[in-house]
C-alpha cells in the first residue's frame, strides 16, 4: 500500500499547454474563466516557474470537449506576441489516492520509478496532500496501471 489506498484511471484526455504568457494572474484567470463559461472541465493544472515576465502552464480536459476547446481558443482576444496553445490528445490520467500520503515519504518517487522501469514517460504530473495524478500516453496505460498497482499493492 505504501500510502496509496486507491488507483483510478481516466482515458481520452487531451493536454493543453500555453507557453510564454504574461505572469500576471489576470491573464491565467481570464483563460480559465473562458473555458469555464464554455463548459470545459479543466483538470491537472501545472504552472512553470516564471521566467522574467512570462510563464508557461498546462492543463488537461476530456477529449470529448475538443470542439469546445477549439472554439474557446479561437474566441480569445488576439494580443500581440501571443503564442497559440499547443493541444495534444491520446493521453490517460492515472490517479493515486491515499490519506496516508501526507505523512508517507517517497510515494511520488516510487510512482515515477515504477513508470520509468517500464520506460513510460510522464507528460504531466500534479500532486496534492492526498493524491498524485500522472498523465501518460494512452498506449502505455495498461502497462503503467499494472506497474503502479504492483508497486503499491492495490
C-alpha positions in Angstrom: 0.0 0.0 0.0 2.8 2.5 0.9 0.4 5.4 1.4 -1.8 4.6 -1.7 -5.2 3.1 -1.0 -6.8 3.5 -4.4 -5.8 3.9 -8.0 -8.1 5.2 -10.7 -7.8 5.7 -14.4 -9.4 8.2 -16.8 -9.0 7.7 -20.5 -9.3 10.0 -23.6 -7.6 13.1 -22.1 -6.1 16.0 -24.0 -3.3 18.2 -22.9 -3.5 22.0 -23.5 -0.2 24.0 -23.0 0.1 27.7 -23.0 3.7 29.0 -23.4 5.2 32.4 -22.9 2.1 34.0 -21.4 2.3 37.0 -19.1 2.9 36.2 -15.4 0.0 38.4 -14.5 -2.5 36.3 -12.7 -5.3 38.2 -14.5 -4.2 36.5 -17.8 -4.5 33.0 -16.5 -7.7 33.9 -14.7 -9.2 35.1 -17.9 -8.2 32.0 -19.8 -9.7 29.7 -17.1 -12.8 31.8 -16.9 -13.4 31.5 -20.7 -13.1 27.7 -20.5 -15.5 27.5 -17.5 -18.0 29.7 -19.3 -17.9 27.4 -22.3 -18.4 24.3 -20.0 -15.0 22.8 -20.2 -13.9 21.0 -17.0 -10.2 21.8 -16.5 -8.0 19.4 -14.6 -4.3 18.8 -13.7 -3.3 22.5 -13.8 0.5 22.8 -13.7 2.4 26.1 -13.9 6.1 26.5 -14.6 8.2 29.0 -12.6 8.2 32.5 -14.1 10.9 33.5 -16.5 11.3 37.2 -16.4 7.7 38.4 -17.2 6.4 35.2 -18.8 5.4 31.8 -17.7 4.0 28.6 -19.2 1.2 26.5 -17.9 -0.6 23.3 -18.9 -3.8 21.6 -18.0 -5.9 18.7 -19.1 -9.5 18.2 -20.3 -11.6 15.4 -21.5 -11.1 14.9 -25.3 -14.9 14.9 -25.8 -14.6 18.7 -25.2 -12.2 19.1 -28.1 -14.6 21.1 -30.3 -15.5 23.4 -27.4 -11.8 23.9 -26.5 -11.0 24.9 -30.1 -14.0 27.3 -30.1 -12.9 28.8 -26.8 -9.3 29.3 -28.0 -10.4 30.9 -31.3 -12.6 33.3 -29.4 -9.8 34.6 -27.2 -8.7 38.1 -27.9 -5.6 38.1 -30.1 -2.8 40.0 -28.5 0.5 41.0 -30.0 3.1 38.3 -29.2 0.6 35.7 -28.0 1.5 32.2 -29.0 -1.5 29.9 -29.5 -1.6 27.0 -27.1 -0.4 23.5 -28.1 -3.1 20.8 -27.9 -2.4 17.1 -28.0 -4.6 14.1 -27.4 -4.1 10.4 -26.7 -3.5 10.6 -23.0 -4.7 8.7 -20.0 -4.6 10.0 -16.4 -3.8 7.6 -13.6 -4.6 8.9 -10.1 -3.1 7.6 -7.0 -5.1 8.4 -3.8 -4.3 7.8 -0.1 -5.0 9.6 3.1 -1.6 8.4 4.4 0.3 10.1 1.6 0.5 13.3 3.6 2.8 11.5 6.1 4.5 9.0 3.9 7.8 9.9 2.3 8.7 8.7 -1.2 5.2 8.0 -2.7 6.0 10.2 -5.7 9.4 8.7 -6.1 8.0 5.2 -6.1 5.3 6.1 -8.7 7.8 7.8 -11.0 10.3 4.9 -10.7 7.6 2.3 -11.4 6.8 4.0 -14.7 10.4 4.7 -15.5 11.2 1.0 -15.0 8.7 0.3 -17.8 10.1 3.1 -19.9 6.8 5.0 -19.7 7.2 8.8 -19.9 5.1 11.2 -17.8 3.7 14.1 -19.8 2.3 15.9 -16.7 2.2 15.3 -13.0 0.2 17.1 -10.3 0.0 16.4 -6.6 -1.9 17.3 -3.5 -1.7 16.0 0.1 -3.8 13.0 -0.8 -3.2 12.3 -4.5 -0.8 12.1 -7.4 -2.1 12.4 -10.9 0.1 11.2 -13.7 -0.6 11.9 -17.4 0.8 9.3 -19.7 0.3 8.2 -23.4 -2.8 6.0 -23.8 -0.9 3.2 -25.4 1.1 2.8 -22.2 -2.0 2.9 -19.9 -2.5 -0.8 -19.2 1.2 -1.4 -18.5 1.5 1.8 -16.4 -1.6 0.9 -14.4 -0.3 -2.6 -13.8 3.1 -1.3 -12.7 1.6 1.1 -10.2 -0.8 -1.4 -8.8 2.0 -3.9 -8.3 4.2 -1.2 -6.7 1.6 -0.1 -4.3 -0.1 -3.5 -3.9 -3.5 -2.0 -4.6 
